[in-house]
């Protein structure tokens, strides 16, 4: 099971990660209606501006046609007949002069009595019957109206289509004139229809809509990435703290077990040590008797030798059991290691092991207990020597880190399986045929008593490296 699954805080941060992903999806979904609303508002503003534009042109047309066409033609001809070439040319001239400079595609003037197109800037439409749209009917009643027309939509029922995705504004405006008998009273004499092309502006609004949507996605994506990075960083910190907490808990449990084990070992060792001393002294006494023969002396020697070995084991048990409280003093790490190497030099020469170190001319000062560190390093160096009976190299290198001295002791032995590396500091665990398995436990106890740390790196066939960090 991974730490995340066991750690409630890890679950919380997975929930935050899910929330970040869900938030991104929600923001993307809502950014589309947001951009759509903005573009729709822009379209409404564009449509309103074109409507106002068309009304302005329509009012100008109404005035020009009434003053410069209707009144003069009635005075001269007595009636308006746009089929006459002279009246048609006059109307066309007035309309063209009025809409000149304005973006008007088409102007139609409807005869509401006959229901036909009386005049158009497109001669093909003149005389065509009007299509009675709601906009036209409103204009007949004196109300103006506008609507946007798009592609494939018929105009006027005359099979004239808007193609290519164009957008045009169709505006109906009543044509008002003064009644000849009622004076100033206005009446609806006809209907103006204006067609304006707003395709370019409409396309700009569509592009703006895409731009807003794209920017929304980009901004939301940036926020999501930033949030995701924060969540991942926080999650990694939580996992690291969780692992540290688990490690501290394991160390606490290990310390509790070792404390109980130490009490038991101390009691047993004291009980063994007293009779062991009697056995050893008795064997010496028997060997020194005047009438002792060679067999008695040989057996007495065996007893002394084995009792001495057993005494060493008991002493190691006591070293493991008793509290290792360092007697801190200013000392040189290099001097301690040199003392270890001098002691082991005959054994190194005997086994043909070459020694490498970087201790000459250096001290690496620190506050420590030199006797305990000597014991710890001696244990590690003896392990390195025993790991390569057929010769090889033992390397001792000390370097300065930011707040610690780093000591590396490396051998070229057979290495240790990964499964066993994690068990090396367990009391009574050993990969040797002989030994109590307490050596590395004692070393770890001494190192941690100096607020240091010890790690072992080893792979089968590649040797072993022990790394110790001691505070400077």
Helices and strands as residue ranges (DSSP letters): H 3-6, H 8-65, I 66-70, H 71-77, H 85-99, E 106-111, E 116-120, G 123-125, H 134-140, E 145-149, E 154-155, E 160-161, E 168-178, E 186-197, H 199-287, H 294-321, E 329-332, H 333-350, E 353-357, E 365-368, H 370-386, E 392-400, E 404-411, H 418-421, H 439-449, E 453-458, E 464-471
